[in-house]
Amino acid sequence: MPATRTTTLRRSLAAAAALPLLIGTLAACGYGSDSKDDKTAPAAKGKKLSADTVRLGYFPNLTHATALVGEQEGILQKELGGTQIKSTTFNAGPSEIEALNAGSIDIGFIGPSPAINGFTKSKGKNLRIVAGSASGGVKLVVNPSKIKTLDDLKGKKIATPQHGNTQDVAFLNWIAERGWKTDAQSGKGDVSVVRTDNKITPDAYKSGSIDGAWVPEPTASRLVSQGAKVLLDEATIWPEKKFVITHVIVSQKFLKDHADVVEAFVRGTVKTNAWINANPDKAKASANAKLKALSGKELPAEIIDGAWPSIQFLDDPLASTLQAQADHAVKAGLLEKPDLAGIYDLSALNKVLKAQGSPEAADAGLGVK
């Protein structure tokens, strides 16, 4: 990708998150860095597992709809029984990783780049990816009066959410594969890459300071509502049109101490994804209702209707695409080659999938030994 997502990338992103190898502050379209406790979670009922509570973190974002719908419909809490979910929402990957490292949350939904960074920064000691959640939801949208074909991008100004984030890396890699030259640090070249926070990208587009953007949902659909056109869906350039945009991580300590809770939670994500895929319209409404409960504001129909179909909700973490995203960042000179061995522990997921007769998920050789 969905790949992340000053003088060097380390310095520019460390200033924002104090994480020197950060490559994904906005991998799943987070807006800002504040966290917020969720007071709307359903009450725990039934037998308590090995932990009294599980502290969950996620973004109030459509690419985190497994969390939104799972909580709104009570599916996650039902699987946890008497173990209460206590949720905190975040608006950027680094703050969620910091919360996981500090023990403030136990499990989180997060994008690929902050997971890669968190794992490598801790030398493989802080987290594991235990399940998939979502694929896709990233588009190249452009001003149709200036750009009509992909070749027209040459010489134009295209926004990405942040220097070195998942979408920035994906766009730089796409530029390079077309044979064009753009400096990864400055963004100058055959195509000008303008790093613009998602929350101000619509205004930048409206003012004409950018000609388009390679951005996640719902920013892409916000631009479309202003007259932009979708020129490319990133999913079309990936094998089988799938790439990880969100997956489930857990702190290694919590996984070791409360494997039963992690298994129950993963079972809840699998059941939630199944419900979402079986009830797309209800799921879209459920996610929007949860967004309104969290923020007091739901997405307008034209935004959510445009965004929702491009996101796939799945259990497979698409491990090979995580490695590819890391490789793209290395190729662009934005990341030192990371050692991702052990970043996955899919034992709970595969136990759940096997029990329901579904194919097991692969870890692309990056699982725990």
N, C-alpha and C positions, 0 to 999 in steps of 0.2 A: 504494500500500500504505500490500507490501508494499509508508503513505508517511512519513524521520524528519522513528526511525525513534520560594532564591537571589533576586537582584534582577533578573537577566536570564539568558536561556539561554546567552549567550556566557560570562558569568562562571561559572555553575554547571558548565558542561561544560569550560571551560578549566581549571578547577581539577583536573579528572580527567584531562585529556588535553593541556593546553596548546595547544588548537586553538580559537580564539575563535569560529568559526562552526560548530562541531561540531553535527551534527544526528543522529548515529547511532552511538553507542558500542556498542550491542548490536543492530545491525540484523539480524544473523543469529543471535540468541540466544546471544551469547557470555557466558560467566560469568567476569568478572574481567578482568585485564589482563596476566597473565604469559604469556610465550612459552616454547616448549619445542621443542628440536630432536628430529626424528624419526630414530631409529636403525634403523628397520625397512624403509627403502626398498630395492627390488631393485637389483642391480648393473647398471651400464651395459654394454651389449654392442653391438658393431658399429661402424659408421663414426661418427666424431666430427663434430659440426657446428662452427659457427664459435666456439662457446664450450665450454670444458672442462666447465663446470657451469651449471645453471640453478637458482637459489635460489628455492624455492617457499614461499609462505605461505598458510595456510588455517586454518579453525576445526575443531576436533574435534566436528563438529556435523552433524546430518542434512541440513540445507539446504546443506551443502558436500559432499554425498555424491559428486559428480563427482570431487572430489579424493580422498576416502576410497577409493572403489571403483577409481578410475584408478590409484592407487598399489598398493592391495591386489592387484589383478589384473595389475599390471605393464603396463597398456595405455599409460599415459603414458610410461613409461620405454622401451618398445619403439619408440615413434615417435621418441624422441630419440636412439636408437641409442647411440653411444659418449659422448654428452653426459650426464653424471650429474645426476640430480635430487638436490638436497639440500633437505629440507623442514624447515620450522619451523611449529609450530602456535601460534596466538594465541587469546586468549579475548575480545578486544574489537577493534573496528574501528580506533580511534585508534592503538593500538600497532602494528597492521599497516601503517597509512599511514605512521607514523613510521619503521618499518623500511624501507619502500619509499623514502621520502625520503632516508634515511641510506645507501641502497645495500646494506642488509643482505639484502634479498630483491629479486628481479627481477620475478617474476610472483606474483599473489595472487588468491585467491577472496575476495570481500568483498561486503557488502551495499551497497544504493544510497546510503544517507545518508553513510557515511564516504567513499565515492567522490566524491559531490558536494562534500562539504566539502574533501577533499584537493585536488580540482581547482580549486575557487574560491579556496581559501587560497593556492595557488601561482600564481594568475592563469593557470591553464591550462597550466602548464609541467612538472608532475611525472608525470602518469599518462595512460593511455588505457584505455578499456574496449575489449577486443578480441573478446569473445565472451560469450554468455549461459551460464547454468549451471542455474538453478532458479527456479521460480515457486511462489508459494503457501506453504502451511505456516503460516498465521496464523489463529487462531480466537478468537472471543469465547466464553468458557466461564463458566458461572454456577452459583450455588447454586440448584438447582431448587426448594428449599423457599421461597426468597425471590423468585425471578425466573422467571416462566413464559413471558412474551412480551417482545418488544423494548420495548414501551411500559413495562414494569415497571422498566426501568433508571432511569427518572427518580427521583431521590432516593436512589439507591444508590451504593455505593463500588466502583469498578472500577479494577483495577490495570493499569498499563502498565509496560514495563521501565524506562524512564527518561525524564525530562523532555526532550522534543524528539526522542526517538529515532523510528525508522521507525514502530513500532506506536503510539506516543504521538500522532504527527501523524495517522496514519490514523484513530485513534479520535476525536480532536478534530474532524477533518473530518466524520466520520460523525455526531457529535453535532450539529454545526452544520447539516448537511443535513436533520436531523429537526426543525430549528427550535428546538432547545434552546440555552441559553446556559451556557457554562463558561469561566472565565478560564484562558487558556492558561498563564499563569505560575504561578498558585497552585493550579490544578486545582479550584477551588471553583465551584459553580454548580448547575444543574439535575441534572447528574450529577457526582459527586465523582471526579476522576481522581487516583488514588493511585499515585505513582511508586514502584515496588517492584522491586528487583533480582530477576531471574528465579530466582536460586538460593534466595531466601527466600520467593518468592510462594507455593509450596505450604504453608509453615508459616503464612503470613499468612491463607491461605484456611482452613486447618484451625482456626485460632484464632477465625475469624469477624471479623477486622479488615477484611477485604474481602469483597464479595459476588460477585465474579467478576473476570475478567481478560481483556484483549485482548492475547494473547501468541503468540509463535511456538512451533513445535514444537522440542523435545519437552515444553516446559513445559505446553502445553495438555493433552497426554495424561497428564502427571503429575497434573494437577488432576482430570481425568476418572477416573483410578484412585482418587482420594479421594472420588468421588461427584459431582463437578461434571458438568454437561451442556453439550454444544456447542449454543449458541444461534444462532451465525452463523459461517460460514466466510467469511473476507474475500474469497476468490476470487469469491464470488457477486456482489459489488458492483462488480467490474471487467469491462470489455468482454472478451468471449470467456473470462471467468473466469481471466484471466492477469495477473500483475503481477510485476515483477522482485523477487526476494528475494536472489539471489546472482548475481554475474557475475564475469568474469575481467578483471583489470586487469594492466597491465604498465608499468614505468617507461619514460618516453619515451626515455631514453638507451639502455636495453637494446633497445628496439624498433628504434631507429636503427642500433645497432651489430650486432645479432644477429637480423635479420628472419627468417632461416632457422630459428632456434631457436624463435621465437615461432610461426611457421607450423607447425612440427612439433608444438609443444605444443598448439596449437589443434586440429590434426588429432587429437591424442590425446584432447582433451576431447569432440570430436564422436563419436569411436569409443566412448568411455566412455559417453556419454549413450545412444548406440544400444544398447550392451550392457545398460545398466540397464533401458531400456524393453523390451528383448526378453526379459530375464530378471529380472523384478521380485523374485521370491522369493530367487533367488541373490544379486541385488544387495543386497537388504536384509540378508542374512546376511553378505555381504562387507563392507558398511559397518560392521556391528556388530563384525565381527572386527577391522577396522582400529581402531575406537574402543577395543576391548579392548587391542590392541597398543600404542596410544598412552597409554592411561590406566590400564590394568590392570583396567578394569571395563567390561562391556558393558551396554547398555540392557536392562532386563527385557522379556520378550516382550510383555506388555500395553502397555508404553509404545511400543516401536518399531512394533508392529502397528497401533496407533491413529494414530501420527504419519505413517508412511510413505505411505499412500494420498493424503494431501492435498498432497504435494509433487510437482510436475511437473519433470522434468529435460529441458531443452531447450537448443538452440544459439542461438536468437534472444535477444538481450539485452533485448527488449521496450522499446526506447528511448522510445516514447511514454509508457509508464508511469513511466519515470524523470522525465521532464519534469513529469508530473502530480503525482508525489510532491513534487517541489520546489515546484510551484505551491501545493500544499496547505499546505506549511510556511510559505510566504510569506503566504498568506491567514490563517493562524492567528497571524501575527505572531512566528513563531519563527525566521525566516530572512529576510535581505535578499535581494531578487531576484537570483539568480545568473545569470551568463553561462555557459552550458554549451556554447557553440559549440566544437567541436573535442574534446569529451570522448570521442567514439567514433572508432576506426579499425578498421573491419570488413573491411579488404582481405584479410587472411589468412583470416578466417572465410569470406568469400564465395568466395575461391579454392578453399577446401576443399569448401564446399557445392556449388559449380558442378562440380567434378571428379566428384562422386558423383551429379550430376543432381538435387540438391535446390534449392528456391527460395532465393534470396539473402535475407539479413537486411537490414532497413532501419534507418537511424540517426536517423530522425525529424528530419532537417535539422541534426543536432548532430555530424556527422562532420567530419573534417579536410578542408580544402579543397585 
